[in-house]
Amino acid sequence: MEISGKNSSFSFRIPENEFDDSVYVAHYSRDLYVLLSRMDSEAMVVAFEIPRVKLARSRRLSSEALVRTAIGQGIRDGVFESAGSSWREFDLDSPTWTGDLLASDLP
């Protein structure tokens, strides 16, 4: 599915992690958070909460840009190597991930 400005769910793989061939899902909830989860595990869920002081800045970015930034932060912070769930503050200055990102039909 082609990415448009209306997409809020995406799927992706992390080729940077050679030991993990899992498919991940990213879901953006406007003004609240970006949620990353592994499709084959309910145990790996990471939510990046957008701080209130950064809401205006986040609204200027597309959902794709926000998801790519959350994935970049996840790689930087090592969340894809962890097995647990967590809430983290979203760092809008994180490196942007440039890998393959597919729009998803998930609600």
C-alpha positions in Angstrom: 0.0 0.0 0.0 1.3 3.4 -0.9 2.0 5.9 1.9 -0.2 9.0 2.0 -0.6 11.7 4.6 -3.6 9.9 6.1 -1.8 6.7 7.1 -1.4 6.1 10.8 -0.2 2.5 10.8 2.9 1.1 9.1 4.8 -2.2 9.0 8.6 -2.6 8.8 11.6 -4.8 9.4 14.9 -3.8 11.0 17.6 -5.0 8.7 20.2 -3.3 10.9 19.6 -6.2 13.4 20.9 -9.3 11.6 19.5 -11.6 14.3 15.9 -10.4 14.1 13.7 -11.1 11.0 10.5 -10.0 12.8 7.9 -7.8 11.2 7.1 -4.7 13.4 4.1 -2.5 13.3 4.2 1.3 14.1 1.0 3.1 14.9 0.8 6.9 15.3 -1.9 8.4 17.5 -2.2 12.1 16.7 -0.8 14.2 19.5 -0.3 11.3 21.9 2.3 8.7 21.0 3.9 6.5 18.4 3.5 2.8 19.3 6.0 0.2 18.0 5.2 -3.5 18.4 6.5 -6.8 17.1 3.7 -8.7 15.2 4.6 -12.1 16.6 4.9 -11.1 20.2 2.5 -9.3 22.6 5.5 -8.9 25.0 7.4 -6.3 22.9 5.5 -3.0 22.8 7.2 0.3 23.1 5.2 3.6 23.3 7.0 6.9 22.6 4.9 9.6 24.3 5.0 13.0 22.7 5.6 15.6 25.4 3.1 18.4 25.6 5.8 21.0 25.1 6.6 19.4 21.7 3.1 19.0 20.4 3.2 22.1 18.1 6.4 20.8 16.5 5.1 17.3 16.1 2.0 18.6 14.3 4.1 20.1 11.6 5.5 16.6 10.7 3.7 13.9 8.8 2.8 10.6 10.4 5.4 8.9 8.3 8.1 11.3 9.5 7.1 10.8 13.1 7.1 7.0 12.8 10.5 7.1 11.1 11.8 9.2 13.9 10.4 6.8 16.5 12.0 3.9 14.8 15.3 5.8 14.7 15.1 6.5 18.4 14.2 2.8 19.0 17.3 1.7 17.1 19.5 4.3 18.9 18.1 3.3 22.3 18.3 -0.5 21.7 14.5 -1.1 22.2 14.4 -3.7 19.5 16.9 -5.9 21.4 14.7 -5.8 24.6 11.8 -8.2 25.2 9.7 -6.0 27.4 7.3 -3.2 27.1 8.0 0.4 28.1 6.9 4.0 27.8 9.5 6.5 26.7 9.6 10.2 26.0 9.6 10.8 22.3 12.8 12.5 21.2 11.9 14.5 18.1 15.6 15.1 17.5 16.4 11.4 17.1 18.0 10.2 13.9 15.4 9.5 11.2 15.3 5.8 10.0 15.5 5.5 6.2 14.5 1.9 5.8 11.5 0.4 4.0 8.3 1.4 5.5 4.9 0.1 4.3 1.5 1.6 4.9 -0.6 -0.9 6.8 -4.3 -1.7 6.7 -4.4 -2.0 10.5 -6.8 0.3 12.3 
